[in-house]
Amino acid sequence: MNKLKMHSPDLTQANIDKLAKLFPNCLTEMRGADGEVKRGIDFDQLRQELSPSIVEGPQERYQLNWPGKREALLTANAPIAKTLRPCREESVDFDTTQNLFIEGDNLDALKLLQETYLNKVKMIYIDPPYNTGNDFIYEDDFAQSSEEFFIKSNQKDQSGNRLVANADSNGRFHSDWLSMMYSRLKLAKNLLRDDGVIFVHIDDNEVETLGKLCSEVFGEENFINIVTVKTKVGGVSGSSEGKSLKDTTEFIWIYAKNKEVVLLTPVYIKTKLSERINSYEAEGKSWKYTSIITKLGEKFLIKEDAVRSIRYFGYKALETISIQAFAREKGLTVEDVYNQYADKIFRTTNAQSSVRQTVIRETKNTDCPMYGCEYAPIKGRNEGSVIEVLYKSGATADQRNMVM
């Protein structure tokens, strides 16, 4: 038996949906006459879309704004009459451990940590709800009693904390999530030391919004990087099915409290060349590290660029041999050759780089079997160190190759 609808269609909402398809930049979240936040149309923006000239409207400014932002700031600053209580029966070495695990509403926990850990935390890592339309977010309504809230939401997490579903059909879908994040990021910033850093993990649903939010809280001048993390192989987990392109990555925004005093040293993992070659073989990739330099003649200066601190050299002699032949001569395995003579391994493909093109141009009037370019990279693992990249001459200048 088909059930009859007991109300007429919402024509206003239908019109909003139509306009949103034509002018997606005019769709917004706004507070209505009843005080509720809902999806709506920015009429000033719509007027501009339909006008051949600039229309009058509110003063424009660069900012991130949403309904409930001021309330979120008030929530972050409001005191609470709560305290942390130890749970000794579930703890290990409670009196001597230097670790602390806090279970409860994370907003309350952040507030309770303000006095003890203000400006003392070196690093914070946050993995918040991703706002996928299926996630739950914390509801920060302190104006209601517990009973009123329970009647309203009837939802709590396993620890009894306040949680509400944030479905994408919710009129304040983005606003609720932003308010939840804003208050917590504000409190997290207070805990960081001057050289402290925060990492915030997110997926593609709110990655751009989160970046803007972090820039507002920490200052865009304190942005360090955004790291792309491969979290799964497309299609394996099933969570990326149903999309035209598989989503296999998530993101980590990195901000400092004061970037000027933060010292972040890049971490490089050294891998034996033989292991790298073995990985190429296992993956079915082609590699060109098949020769080794056995003789490199006298080196002489061709040109020096004092402005850019680059020197170009020529070598009067060059002899190479295949790695297999070299291994037989030395009584070594191929793997031993890769590991013991890595600095002499010769790559037999052209190195398509700006450095190579510069070397070709600056040494075009000389005739040497090998050329060298000595300079100090301004970034990367060799930043600040003087290195030399070698190029083998061929029948013509554009056949020169790179030595690793």
C-alpha distance (Angstrom), angle and dihedral (degrees) to the residues before:
residue distance angle dihedral
M1 . . .
N2 3.80 . .
K3 3.78 116.2 .
L4 3.79 116.7 -130.8
K5 3.78 119.2 -127.5
M6 3.79 108.0 -119.1
H7 3.81 96.1 -155.8
S8 3.79 138.1 51.7
P9 3.83 122.6 -108.9
D10 3.81 118.9 -80.1
L11 3.82 97.4 -113.2
T12 3.81 93.4 -179.7
Q13 3.79 91.7 57.4
A14 3.80 90.2 45.4
N15 3.80 90.0 53.8
I16 3.80 90.9 48.7
D17 3.81 89.4 52.8
K18 3.80 91.0 51.3
L19 3.79 93.2 49.7
A20 3.79 91.0 46.0
K21 3.80 89.9 58.8
L22 3.80 91.9 50.7
F23 3.81 97.3 39.4
P24 3.82 110.5 19.1
N25 3.81 90.7 171.4
C26 3.82 88.7 64.5
L27 3.81 94.2 59.1
T28 3.79 112.4 101.4
E29 3.77 143.8 153.1
M30 3.79 114.8 -108.4
R31 3.78 141.3 166.7
G32 3.81 113.0 -104.5
A33 3.81 130.6 -147.5
D34 3.81 89.6 -88.2
G35 3.80 90.9 56.2
E36 3.79 93.7 -110.6
V37 3.80 120.8 128.5
K38 3.79 113.5 -124.6
R39 3.77 143.0 155.4
G40 3.77 113.3 -77.2
I41 3.79 146.8 151.9
D42 3.79 124.7 -91.7
F43 3.81 97.1 -132.5
D44 3.81 94.1 -169.1
Q45 3.78 89.1 56.9
L46 3.81 91.2 44.2
R47 3.81 91.1 51.6
Q48 3.80 89.2 53.2
E49 3.80 91.0 49.9
L50 3.81 89.3 55.1
S51 3.80 97.9 40.8
P52 3.84 128.1 85.9
S53 3.82 90.1 -149.9
I54 3.81 137.6 41.5
V55 3.81 110.9 -75.9
E56 3.77 126.8 -150.1
G57 3.76 117.1 -102.4
P58 3.81 144.5 131.8
Q59 3.80 118.1 -35.6
E60 3.78 110.5 -81.9
R61 3.80 120.1 -128.5
Y62 3.78 137.4 160.6
Q63 3.78 107.2 -103.8
L64 3.77 146.7 121.5
N65 3.78 110.2 -118.5
W66 3.78 138.5 164.8
P67 3.82 138.4 161.6
G68 3.78 108.2 -80.0
K69 3.81 98.0 26.9
R70 3.80 94.6 121.3
E71 3.80 90.2 46.1
A72 3.82 89.3 52.9
L73 3.80 90.4 52.9
L74 3.81 89.8 48.5
T75 3.81 89.1 49.8
A76 3.80 91.2 52.5
N77 3.81 92.4 51.1
A78 3.83 98.0 40.8
P79 3.85 115.4 106.3
I80 3.79 121.6 -125.4
A81 3.80 129.9 -149.3
K82 3.80 96.8 -133.2
T83 3.78 138.8 105.3
L84 3.80 139.6 -162.6
R85 3.77 115.2 -103.0
P86 3.84 123.5 -160.4
C87 3.76 119.6 -120.1
R88 3.80 100.5 -154.3
E89 3.80 96.1 170.0
E90 3.82 90.4 62.4
S91 3.80 95.7 39.3
V92 3.79 132.8 92.9
D93 3.82 118.0 -139.5
F94 3.79 90.1 -15.4
D95 3.83 95.7 179.2
T96 3.82 96.8 48.1
T97 3.79 106.3 29.7
Q98 3.78 117.7 108.3
N99 3.80 92.4 -154.3
L100 3.78 127.0 92.0
F101 3.79 126.2 -162.3
I102 3.80 116.0 -171.6
E103 3.78 121.0 -165.8
G104 3.78 119.5 -164.0
D105 3.79 144.9 57.6
N106 3.79 104.1 -14.2
L107 3.82 93.0 -142.7
D108 3.80 90.9 56.0
A109 3.80 90.5 45.3
L110 3.79 92.6 51.4
K111 3.80 90.4 50.9
L112 3.80 92.9 48.6
L113 3.81 90.8 51.2
Q114 3.80 93.7 53.4
E115 3.80 96.7 88.3
T116 3.81 98.2 43.6
Y117 3.81 100.7 36.0
L118 3.82 102.6 28.9
N119 3.84 108.3 146.0
K120 3.82 91.1 -7.7
V121 3.82 107.2 98.2
K122 3.81 117.9 100.8
M123 3.80 99.1 -166.6
I124 3.81 137.5 11.2
Y125 3.79 125.0 -168.4
I126 3.81 119.1 -168.1
D127 3.79 127.8 -171.4
P128 3.82 102.1 -176.8
P129 3.82 130.4 178.2
Y130 3.81 107.8 -70.3
N131 3.82 97.6 -138.5
T132 3.78 94.6 -125.4
G133 3.79 94.2 152.8
N134 3.80 90.3 -102.0
D135 3.80 99.4 64.2
F136 3.78 129.0 99.8
I137 3.79 120.9 -128.5
Y138 3.79 131.9 -166.6
E139 3.77 115.7 -93.7
D140 3.80 110.3 -139.3
D141 3.80 101.2 -166.3
F142 3.80 105.7 138.2
A143 3.80 93.2 166.9
Q144 3.79 91.2 78.0
S145 3.76 128.4 75.2
S146 3.79 118.0 -120.1
E147 3.78 91.3 -106.1
E148 3.81 92.9 49.9
F149 3.77 90.6 48.7
F150 3.79 93.4 47.7
I151 3.81 90.5 52.1
K152 3.80 90.4 48.3
S153 3.79 99.7 46.6
N154 3.80 106.8 13.7
Q155 3.81 86.7 -163.8
K156 3.78 131.7 111.3
D157 3.77 135.2 156.4
Q158 3.81 124.2 -112.6
S159 3.79 90.4 -83.2
G160 3.79 94.2 50.1
N161 3.79 94.9 -102.9
R162 3.78 122.7 149.5
L163 3.79 113.3 -93.4
V164 3.79 132.4 164.9
A165 3.78 130.6 -174.6
N166 3.80 114.3 -109.0
A167 3.79 102.3 -155.9
D168 3.80 117.0 -175.2
S169 3.82 87.9 -120.8
N170 3.80 88.2 66.2
G171 3.81 110.7 112.1
R172 3.80 90.5 -135.5
F173 3.79 95.9 41.9
H174 3.81 95.6 139.5
S175 3.80 96.3 30.3
D176 3.81 95.2 58.1
W177 3.79 91.8 48.8
L178 3.81 93.0 46.5
S179 3.79 92.3 49.2
M180 3.78 91.3 49.9
M181 3.83 92.1 50.0
Y182 3.81 96.6 40.8
S183 3.79 97.0 59.7
R184 3.80 92.7 45.9
L185 3.80 95.3 47.5
K186 3.81 90.1 49.8
L187 3.80 90.7 54.7
A188 3.80 92.8 42.9
K189 3.80 90.5 55.3
N190 3.82 90.2 56.3
L191 3.81 90.3 57.4
L192 3.82 95.6 52.4
R193 3.78 121.9 98.3
D194 3.79 117.5 -125.2
D195 3.82 88.1 -96.6
G196 3.81 92.6 39.6
V197 3.80 124.7 126.5
I198 3.81 132.6 -155.0
F199 3.80 126.8 -152.3
V200 3.82 117.9 -161.7
H201 3.81 118.2 -169.4
I202 3.81 119.3 -150.6
D203 3.80 142.8 154.1
D204 3.80 128.3 -130.4
N205 3.81 95.8 -80.0
E206 3.80 96.5 79.7
V207 3.81 103.9 5.8
E208 3.81 95.3 118.8
T209 3.81 93.8 42.7
L210 3.79 91.7 48.4
G211 3.79 90.9 53.2
K212 3.80 91.2 53.5
L213 3.80 90.6 46.1
C214 3.81 92.6 51.0
S215 3.80 90.3 47.6
E216 3.79 89.6 54.9
V217 3.81 94.5 47.7
F218 3.81 99.7 39.5
G219 3.81 100.5 21.6
E220 3.79 123.5 -103.9
E221 3.82 88.7 -108.8
N222 3.83 87.3 67.0
F223 3.81 94.5 57.0
I224 3.81 109.2 123.6
N225 3.80 106.4 175.6
I226 3.77 147.5 -49.4
V227 3.79 114.0 -120.9
T228 3.80 121.2 -152.2
V229 3.80 111.7 -144.3
K230 3.80 122.8 -162.5
T231 3.79 102.0 -139.4
K232 3.79 102.2 172.0
V233 3.77 146.2 -4.2
G234 3.80 110.1 -95.8
G235 3.78 112.9 -91.2
V236 3.80 97.6 3.4
S237 3.80 98.7 101.0
G238 3.78 93.5 36.8
S239 3.79 93.2 -131.3
S240 3.79 91.0 104.9
E241 3.79 95.7 49.9
G242 3.77 119.9 114.5
K243 3.80 94.4 38.8
S244 3.79 126.4 108.7
L245 3.81 88.3 -129.2
K246 3.79 122.8 33.3
D247 3.79 115.2 -116.2
T248 3.78 106.2 -139.4
T249 3.79 100.9 152.7
E250 3.77 141.3 69.8
F251 3.78 130.2 -170.9
I252 3.80 140.9 -126.2
W253 3.80 119.4 -154.6
I254 3.81 112.3 -152.3
Y255 3.79 121.3 -158.8
A256 3.80 132.8 168.3
K257 3.76 126.8 -144.3
N258 3.80 87.9 -135.5
K259 3.80 113.2 4.6
E260 3.81 92.3 -168.2
V261 3.81 92.1 69.3
V262 3.82 98.9 35.2
L263 3.80 116.1 107.7
L264 3.80 111.4 -159.7
T265 3.79 113.8 173.9
P266 3.83 116.0 -163.3
V267 3.79 113.8 -117.8
Y268 3.78 116.6 -136.1
I269 3.77 123.2 -170.8
K270 3.77 113.6 -146.3
T271 3.79 114.9 -140.1
K272 3.79 126.1 -170.9
L273 3.79 110.9 -110.7
S274 3.81 89.8 -127.4
E275 3.81 89.8 57.4
R276 3.80 90.2 50.2
I277 3.81 90.8 51.1
N278 3.81 91.0 47.3
S279 3.81 89.7 52.6
Y280 3.81 89.4 51.9
E281 3.81 89.6 52.9
A282 3.81 92.9 46.9
E283 3.82 90.8 50.9
G284 3.78 93.2 45.5
K285 3.80 92.4 -116.6
S286 3.77 124.8 150.0
W287 3.79 118.8 -121.3
K288 3.78 131.2 -173.7
Y289 3.79 103.0 -156.8
T290 3.79 91.5 114.7
S291 3.83 104.9 124.2
I292 3.78 137.2 58.4
I293 3.81 130.8 -150.4
T294 3.80 111.2 -119.0
K295 3.80 98.3 171.9
L296 3.78 133.0 23.7
G297 3.81 115.2 -180.0
E298 3.78 132.8 -142.7
K299 3.80 115.8 -43.0
F300 3.82 122.5 -135.2
L301 3.81 134.8 177.4
I302 3.81 116.0 -106.5
K303 3.80 101.6 174.4
E304 3.79 140.6 -12.9
D305 3.79 125.1 -150.2
A306 3.81 102.7 -158.6
V307 3.81 93.7 -178.7
R308 3.81 94.2 58.9
S309 3.84 95.4 26.8
I310 3.81 93.7 -122.0
R311 3.81 126.1 141.1
Y312 3.79 126.1 -166.5
F313 3.80 120.7 -151.5
G314 3.78 137.4 -173.0
Y315 3.80 127.9 -148.3
K316 3.81 119.5 -147.4
A317 3.81 97.8 -150.2
L318 3.82 138.6 26.5
E319 3.79 131.6 -179.3
T320 3.81 125.6 176.8
I321 3.80 135.9 178.1
S322 3.79 134.4 -171.4
I323 3.78 116.0 -90.1
Q324 3.81 91.2 -123.1
A325 3.84 91.8 54.2
F326 3.79 91.6 44.8
A327 3.81 90.9 51.2
R328 3.82 91.0 52.4
E329 3.82 91.7 49.6
K330 3.80 92.6 50.2
G331 3.80 95.8 39.6
L332 3.80 90.5 -120.5
T333 3.76 135.6 129.2
V334 3.80 119.0 -108.4
E335 3.81 87.7 -112.7
D336 3.82 90.2 55.3
V337 3.80 90.3 52.2
Y338 3.80 92.1 51.9
N339 3.81 92.0 49.4
Q340 3.83 100.3 39.5
Y341 3.81 99.4 38.7
A342 3.83 101.5 32.5
D343 3.82 91.8 132.1
K344 3.83 90.6 59.3
I345 3.82 98.9 45.1
F346 3.81 110.3 123.1
R347 3.78 122.9 -142.3
T348 3.78 111.2 -145.6
T349 3.81 99.4 -158.6
N350 3.77 128.0 82.3
A351 3.78 114.8 -96.0
Q352 3.79 104.3 -130.9
S353 3.78 99.0 -152.8
S354 3.79 139.8 125.8
V355 3.81 88.9 -113.2
R356 3.79 91.4 57.2
Q357 3.80 92.2 50.8
T358 3.81 90.1 50.2
V359 3.81 91.7 50.8
I360 3.82 90.8 50.2
R361 3.79 90.7 51.9
E362 3.80 97.5 44.6
T363 3.82 96.5 45.9
K364 3.81 100.6 38.5
N365 3.84 94.4 114.3
T366 3.82 95.7 54.9
D367 3.80 132.4 76.8
C368 3.79 115.4 -141.7
P369 3.80 133.4 138.7
M370 3.82 90.7 -131.8
Y371 3.79 135.5 25.2
G372 3.78 131.6 -165.0
C373 3.80 132.6 -154.0
E374 3.80 115.2 -160.3
Y375 3.82 119.2 -165.3
A376 3.82 144.0 127.9
P377 3.85 114.7 -106.4
I378 3.80 114.8 -131.1
K379 3.82 93.1 -145.1
G380 3.80 141.7 14.3
R381 3.78 130.7 55.5
N382 3.84 92.0 -43.9
E383 3.80 95.1 48.7
G384 3.80 110.8 150.5
S385 3.83 94.4 5.8
V386 3.80 123.1 110.2
I387 3.80 110.6 -119.3
E388 3.78 135.2 171.6
V389 3.80 124.5 -139.2
L390 3.80 115.6 -160.5
Y391 3.80 126.8 -147.4
K392 3.79 126.9 -167.8
S393 3.79 118.0 -135.7
G394 3.81 118.7 -127.5
A395 3.78 135.3 -173.4
T396 3.80 87.9 -68.4
A397 3.78 132.2 19.8
D398 3.80 95.0 -104.3
Q399 3.79 91.5 59.2
R400 3.77 94.3 67.9
N401 3.79 116.1 127.2
M402 3.75 135.2 -152.9
V403 3.79 127.5 -112.0
M404 3.78 115.3 -147.5
